[in-house]
Amino acid sequence: MEHHNLIDAPLAGSEPRAYGDALLERDAKLARDGEEIVVTGNALARDVAEDPQRFSSGVSRFLQLPNGLDGEEHTKVRSLIDAYLAPDQVDHLEPEFRRIARELAADAAARGTVDSVNDLGAQYAVRAMTTWLGWPAELDDTLVAWVADNNAATRSGELARTAEVAERFDAIIRSVVEPLQEHPDDSVTSRLVHDDSLGRRLEFDEVVSVLRNWTAGDLSSMAYCIGVVLDALIEHPELQDRLRQGVSRREFGAIADEILRADSPFVSNRRVTTCPVQLDGVDLPEGQRVRIHWTAANRDPDAFADADGFDPDANASGNLVWGAGPHACPGRALSIVELQALTEELLAVAELSRAGEGERETHPVGGWASLPVRLTARG
């Protein structure tokens, strides 16, 4: 097969999974989208993600903690954040997540058909997040509406719309954080506000940045993950049977990782070169914007014999669902607890089947925009 080091392939309007597959079928591990270089190959994606000295994450003009930091500065802030997301810090949330999941599963089963992303997924993502952070339940409806607006704005690519929804979310965060500065409680949010593990408390804007990173994107991401997982369970009913038998956290995590690898809703992250770099034989200048396309990298035929297959053990070594390098997602443990609670509570009350064609998302988000699922009560 002829190897093309770099071809023009605009991202706008593309469905991330199809975009990556089309390039990888042409043996293209890199593409050019305007002024950006898009990395689709699995090995190249890992090379970029694991080399922060040459590929910096400082790509935004906005404060982004910890994603916009590099080096020692990133290590310090990442250590602070990891302390809130370690398995021993989130495992105790499972009973409350299951309570929420049971309520939503019972409601979904009674309705018979539900949109797994916009109804079930968004509701669960919001309620699980506010439970974890200790936010008022009165915010749930506001946040569910915000998730829908944020998805629509992101999909539009209109900067004015995305800025407006971002400002609305910051206002929500501020409404929660400000009272805690003078009147702390035992919530995760309050602990963050008063955290002095860096030798000082975080500045107010830093607290807002961390909470934005934990929540704004993750609300939509969790809803998309739920859509992808339920779609896979419908396509592979034997997985429904396996999960009903009861599995360990480790086994469920391996299953979820493999499902999300084949259809990753975590589409991309940006980097910028700090010096001239050669990548896959292509010379890149200092200051070159680079986008790691995780969805494509997770389907690279050079890393996975069957991108659509299901083999958690064989594919684990190449799985980049949660990223790689120092900026790998710190929230995997929390996400797996959330996903396992909802999935198992749904399967306890219903058989899952397809209730319509569904609609795929387009860049810069992935997975399903909507996915109707039929729940047939188990006798």
C-alpha positions as CSV (number, residue, x, y, z in Angstrom):
1,M,0.0,0.0,0.0
2,E,1.3,3.4,-0.9
3,H,2.1,5.5,2.2
4,H,0.9,9.1,2.3
5,N,2.7,11.0,5.1
6,L,0.3,13.9,5.0
7,I,-2.9,14.5,3.2
8,D,-5.6,17.2,3.3
9,A,-8.6,16.1,5.3
10,P,-10.8,18.7,6.9
11,L,-12.4,17.8,10.2
12,A,-15.4,20.1,10.0
13,G,-18.7,18.1,9.6
14,S,-16.9,14.8,9.9
15,E,-18.2,11.9,12.0
16,P,-15.0,11.1,14.1
17,R,-15.1,7.3,13.7
18,A,-15.7,7.4,10.0
19,Y,-13.1,10.2,9.5
20,G,-10.4,8.2,11.2
21,D,-11.3,4.9,9.4
22,A,-11.2,6.6,6.0
23,L,-7.7,8.0,6.6
24,L,-6.4,4.8,8.2
25,E,-7.7,2.8,5.3
26,R,-5.4,4.9,3.1
27,D,-2.5,4.3,5.5
28,A,-2.5,7.9,6.4
29,K,-1.3,8.4,10.0
30,L,-1.3,12.2,9.7
31,A,-3.6,14.7,8.0
32,R,-3.8,18.4,7.5
33,D,-6.8,20.4,8.5
34,G,-6.2,24.0,7.7
35,E,-3.4,25.1,10.0
36,E,-3.6,22.0,12.2
37,I,-1.9,18.7,11.8
38,V,-4.2,15.8,12.8
39,V,-2.6,12.7,14.3
40,T,-4.6,9.5,13.6
41,G,-2.1,6.7,14.0
42,N,-2.0,4.9,17.3
43,A,1.8,4.8,17.8
44,L,2.1,8.5,16.7
45,A,-0.7,9.6,19.0
46,R,1.2,7.9,21.9
47,D,4.5,9.5,20.8
48,V,2.9,13.0,20.9
49,A,1.0,12.5,24.1
50,E,4.1,11.1,26.0
51,D,6.4,13.9,24.9
52,P,5.3,17.1,26.6
53,Q,8.8,18.7,26.2
54,R,8.3,18.9,22.4
55,F,4.4,18.9,22.3
56,S,3.1,21.3,24.8
57,S,-0.4,21.4,26.2
58,G,-0.4,25.1,26.6
59,V,-2.6,25.8,23.6
60,S,-5.4,27.9,25.1
61,R,-5.5,31.6,25.9
62,F,-7.8,30.6,28.8
63,L,-6.7,29.3,32.2
64,Q,-7.0,25.5,32.1
65,L,-6.0,23.4,35.1
66,P,-4.3,21.1,34.8
67,N,-4.6,20.5,31.1
68,G,-3.0,23.8,30.0
69,L,0.2,23.2,32.1
70,D,3.4,21.4,31.4
71,G,6.4,20.1,33.4
72,E,6.8,20.7,37.1
73,E,3.9,23.1,37.3
74,H,1.6,20.5,35.8
75,T,2.9,17.7,38.1
76,K,2.1,19.8,41.2
77,V,-1.5,20.6,40.2
78,R,-2.1,17.1,38.8
79,S,-1.0,15.7,42.2
80,L,-3.6,17.9,43.9
81,I,-6.3,16.8,41.5
82,D,-5.4,13.1,41.6
83,A,-6.0,13.0,45.3
84,Y,-9.7,13.6,44.7
85,L,-10.1,11.0,41.9
86,A,-8.1,8.0,43.2
87,P,-10.1,4.8,43.5
88,D,-10.2,4.9,47.3
89,Q,-11.7,8.4,47.0
90,V,-14.5,7.4,44.7
91,D,-15.4,3.8,45.4
92,H,-17.6,4.8,48.4
93,L,-19.9,6.7,46.0
94,E,-21.1,3.5,44.4
95,P,-24.2,3.0,46.7
96,E,-25.5,6.5,46.0
97,F,-24.8,6.1,42.2
98,R,-26.7,2.8,42.3
99,R,-29.6,4.5,44.0
100,I,-29.8,7.2,41.3
101,A,-29.4,4.5,38.6
102,R,-32.2,2.4,40.0
103,E,-34.6,5.4,40.0
104,L,-33.7,6.2,36.4
105,A,-33.8,2.5,35.3
106,A,-37.3,2.1,36.8
107,D,-38.5,5.2,35.1
108,A,-36.9,4.2,31.8
109,A,-38.4,0.7,32.0
110,A,-41.8,2.1,32.7
111,R,-41.6,4.3,29.7
112,G,-40.4,1.5,27.5
113,T,-38.3,3.6,25.2
114,V,-35.7,6.2,26.1
115,D,-33.1,8.3,24.4
116,S,-30.0,6.8,26.0
117,V,-27.9,10.0,25.5
118,N,-30.2,13.0,25.9
119,D,-32.6,11.6,28.5
120,L,-31.1,8.7,30.4
121,G,-27.4,9.7,29.9
122,A,-27.8,13.4,30.6
123,Q,-30.0,12.9,33.7
124,Y,-27.6,10.3,35.2
125,A,-24.4,12.3,34.4
126,V,-25.8,15.4,36.1
127,R,-27.2,13.6,39.2
128,A,-24.0,11.6,39.7
129,M,-21.8,14.6,39.3
130,T,-23.8,16.8,41.8
131,T,-23.8,13.9,44.2
132,W,-20.0,13.5,44.0
133,L,-19.3,17.3,44.3
134,G,-21.9,18.0,46.9
135,W,-23.8,20.5,44.7
136,P,-27.5,21.3,45.5
137,A,-30.0,19.0,43.8
138,E,-31.9,22.1,42.8
139,L,-29.3,22.6,40.1
140,D,-30.0,19.3,38.4
141,D,-32.6,20.5,35.9
142,T,-30.5,23.6,35.1
143,L,-27.5,21.4,34.4
144,V,-29.5,19.0,32.3
145,A,-30.7,21.9,30.1
146,W,-27.1,23.2,30.0
147,V,-25.8,19.9,28.7
148,A,-28.2,20.0,25.8
149,D,-27.3,23.6,25.0
150,N,-23.6,22.9,25.3
151,N,-23.8,19.9,23.0
152,A,-25.7,22.0,20.4
153,A,-23.2,24.9,20.7
154,T,-20.2,22.6,20.4
155,R,-21.8,20.9,17.4
156,S,-22.4,24.3,15.7
157,G,-18.7,25.4,15.9
158,E,-19.9,29.0,16.5
159,L,-17.5,30.7,18.9
160,A,-20.2,33.1,20.2
161,R,-22.5,30.2,21.1
162,T,-19.8,28.2,22.8
163,A,-18.6,31.3,24.7
164,E,-22.1,32.0,25.9
165,V,-22.7,28.5,27.3
166,A,-19.2,28.5,28.9
167,E,-20.0,31.8,30.7
168,R,-23.3,30.3,31.9
169,F,-21.5,27.3,33.3
170,D,-18.9,29.5,35.1
171,A,-21.8,31.4,36.7
172,I,-23.2,28.1,38.0
173,I,-19.8,27.2,39.4
174,R,-19.4,30.6,41.1
175,S,-22.9,30.3,42.7
176,V,-21.7,27.1,44.4
177,V,-18.2,28.1,45.2
178,E,-18.7,31.6,46.7
179,P,-20.7,30.6,49.7
180,L,-18.2,27.9,50.6
181,Q,-15.3,30.4,50.9
182,E,-16.8,31.7,54.2
183,H,-19.0,28.7,55.1
184,P,-17.1,25.4,54.4
185,D,-18.8,22.0,54.5
186,D,-17.6,18.5,54.0
187,S,-18.2,18.3,50.3
188,V,-15.6,17.7,47.6
189,T,-16.1,21.2,46.3
190,S,-15.5,22.7,49.7
191,R,-12.4,20.6,50.2
192,L,-11.1,21.9,46.9
193,V,-11.9,25.6,47.8
194,H,-9.9,25.2,51.0
195,D,-7.1,22.9,49.7
196,D,-3.7,24.1,50.6
197,S,-1.6,21.2,49.4
198,L,0.3,23.4,47.0
199,G,1.5,25.5,50.0
200,R,-1.4,27.9,49.4
201,R,-5.0,27.9,48.6
202,L,-6.1,28.0,45.0
203,E,-7.1,31.4,43.6
204,F,-10.8,31.7,42.9
205,D,-10.3,31.5,39.1
206,E,-8.1,28.4,39.6
207,V,-10.9,26.7,41.6
208,V,-13.4,27.6,38.8
209,S,-10.9,26.2,36.2
210,V,-10.5,22.9,38.0
211,L,-14.3,22.5,38.5
212,R,-14.9,23.4,34.9
213,N,-12.4,20.7,33.9
214,W,-14.1,18.2,36.1
215,T,-17.6,19.0,35.1
216,A,-18.4,20.9,32.0
217,G,-16.9,18.5,29.5
218,D,-17.4,15.4,31.6
219,L,-21.2,15.9,31.8
220,S,-21.5,15.5,28.1
221,S,-18.8,12.9,27.9
222,M,-20.5,10.6,30.4
223,A,-23.8,10.9,28.5
224,Y,-22.0,10.0,25.3
225,C,-20.2,7.1,27.0
226,I,-23.6,5.8,28.2
227,G,-24.9,5.9,24.6
228,V,-21.8,4.0,23.3
229,V,-22.0,1.4,26.0
230,L,-25.7,0.7,25.6
231,D,-25.3,0.5,21.8
232,A,-22.5,-2.1,22.2
233,L,-24.7,-4.1,24.7
234,I,-27.5,-4.2,22.1
235,E,-25.1,-5.3,19.4
236,H,-23.6,-8.0,21.7
237,P,-26.4,-9.4,23.8
238,E,-24.0,-12.0,25.2
239,L,-22.4,-9.0,27.0
240,Q,-25.8,-8.3,28.6
241,D,-25.9,-11.8,29.9
242,R,-22.3,-11.7,31.2
243,L,-22.9,-8.5,33.1
244,R,-26.1,-9.8,34.7
245,Q,-24.0,-12.6,36.2
246,G,-22.1,-10.1,38.2
247,V,-18.5,-9.0,37.4
248,S,-15.7,-7.4,39.4
249,R,-14.8,-3.7,39.0
250,R,-11.7,-4.8,37.2
251,E,-13.6,-6.9,34.7
252,F,-16.2,-4.3,34.1
253,G,-13.5,-1.7,33.6
254,A,-11.8,-3.9,30.9
255,I,-15.2,-4.4,29.2
256,A,-16.0,-0.7,29.2
257,D,-12.5,0.3,28.0
258,E,-12.8,-2.0,25.0
259,I,-16.3,-0.8,24.1
260,L,-15.2,2.8,24.3
261,R,-12.0,2.0,22.3
262,A,-14.0,0.8,19.4
263,D,-16.2,3.9,19.4
264,S,-14.4,6.5,21.5
265,P,-16.5,9.6,22.4
266,F,-13.3,11.3,23.6
267,V,-12.4,12.6,20.2
268,S,-9.3,14.8,20.4
269,N,-6.8,16.9,22.4
270,R,-4.6,19.7,21.1
271,R,-0.9,20.3,21.4
272,V,1.6,22.8,20.0
273,T,5.2,22.1,19.1
274,T,7.9,23.8,21.3
275,C,10.6,23.3,18.7
276,P,11.1,21.9,15.1
277,V,9.9,18.3,15.1
278,Q,9.8,15.5,12.6
279,L,6.7,13.3,12.9
280,D,6.2,10.3,10.6
281,G,8.7,11.8,8.2
282,V,7.0,15.2,8.1
283,D,8.9,18.3,9.3
284,L,6.9,20.5,11.6
285,P,8.0,23.9,12.7
286,E,8.0,25.3,16.2
287,G,4.5,26.6,17.1
288,Q,2.7,24.0,14.9
289,R,-0.7,23.2,16.2
290,V,-1.2,19.4,16.5
291,R,-4.5,17.6,17.2
292,I,-4.4,14.0,18.6
293,H,-7.4,12.2,17.2
294,W,-8.0,9.6,19.9
295,T,-11.1,8.1,18.2
296,A,-9.0,7.3,15.1
297,A,-6.0,6.2,17.0
298,N,-8.1,3.7,18.9
299,R,-9.1,2.1,15.6
300,D,-5.7,2.0,13.9
301,P,-5.4,-1.4,12.1
302,D,-1.7,-1.4,12.8
303,A,-2.6,-1.6,16.6
304,F,-5.8,-3.6,16.4
305,A,-6.4,-6.6,14.2
306,D,-10.2,-5.9,14.2
307,A,-11.1,-2.4,15.2
308,D,-14.8,-3.3,15.6
309,G,-14.1,-6.6,17.4
310,F,-14.3,-7.2,21.1
311,D,-11.1,-8.5,22.8
312,P,-10.3,-6.5,26.0
313,D,-7.2,-8.5,26.8
314,A,-5.6,-8.4,23.3
315,N,-6.4,-4.8,22.7
316,A,-5.6,-3.4,26.2
317,S,-2.0,-2.5,25.3
318,G,-3.0,-0.2,22.5
319,N,-6.1,1.3,24.1
320,L,-5.9,5.1,24.4
321,V,-9.5,5.8,25.5
322,W,-8.2,7.6,28.6
323,G,-5.3,9.2,26.8
324,A,-1.6,8.7,27.5
325,G,1.4,10.4,29.1
326,P,1.2,13.0,31.9
327,H,-2.1,14.4,30.7
328,A,-3.9,11.0,30.6
329,C,-7.4,11.4,32.1
330,P,-7.4,11.3,35.9
331,G,-11.1,10.5,36.0
332,R,-11.2,6.9,34.8
333,A,-11.9,5.4,38.3
334,L,-14.8,7.7,38.9
335,S,-16.2,7.1,35.4
336,I,-16.0,3.3,35.7
337,V,-17.9,3.4,39.0
338,E,-20.6,5.5,37.4
339,L,-20.9,3.4,34.3
340,Q,-20.9,0.1,36.2
341,A,-23.6,1.3,38.6
342,L,-25.9,2.5,35.7
343,T,-25.3,-0.5,33.4
344,E,-25.9,-3.1,36.0
345,E,-29.0,-1.4,37.4
346,L,-30.5,-1.1,33.9
347,L,-29.8,-4.8,33.1
348,A,-31.3,-5.9,36.3
349,V,-34.7,-4.7,35.3
350,A,-34.7,-4.9,31.5
351,E,-33.5,-6.4,28.3
352,L,-32.0,-3.8,25.9
353,S,-32.8,-3.6,22.2
354,R,-32.8,-1.0,19.5
355,A,-35.8,1.3,19.2
356,G,-34.6,3.3,16.1
357,E,-31.6,4.2,14.0
358,G,-30.1,6.9,16.2
359,E,-28.0,9.8,15.0
360,R,-24.2,10.0,15.1
361,E,-22.4,13.1,16.5
362,T,-20.0,15.1,14.3
363,H,-16.6,16.7,15.1
364,P,-15.6,18.0,17.6
365,V,-17.6,15.5,19.6
366,G,-18.2,11.8,19.0
367,G,-20.4,8.9,19.8
368,W,-24.2,9.2,19.4
369,A,-26.1,12.5,19.3
370,S,-29.2,10.4,20.1
371,L,-29.8,6.7,20.5
372,P,-33.3,5.4,21.2
373,V,-33.3,2.2,23.2
374,R,-36.1,-0.1,24.1
375,L,-36.3,-1.6,27.6
376,T,-38.3,-4.8,27.9
377,A,-39.0,-5.6,31.5
378,R,-37.5,-8.9,32.6
379,G,-40.0,-11.4,34.0
